[in-house]
């Protein structure tokens, strides 16, 4: 369930920080009844960024294949990476 708070609650920074770290969920801040800001812990932000990078890489790979790029078997890729980085 999302956490939603009016902007006037930003005065209680310690309370918001504690909630963000405890729940590990975004806190939506509203202004005049509309979404205005999102507050989250730095750990949650890092997790979102990591997921976004993975999603972007998958999207780019799918786009390349859709545009005619040749796919490579995973076993071949892993063998090449093993040789490159561990031999």
HELIX and SHEET records of a PDB file:
HELIX    1   1 UNK A    7  UNK A   11  5                                   5    
HELIX    2   2 UNK A   13  UNK A   23  1                                  11    
HELIX    3   3 UNK A   42  UNK A   66  1                                  25    
HELIX    4   4 UNK A   74  UNK A   86  1                                  13    
SHEET    1   A 3 UNK A   3  UNK A   6  0                                        
SHEET    2   A 3 UNK A  27  UNK A  31  1                                        
SHEET    3   A 3 UNK A  34  UNK A  39 -1                                        
END                                                                             
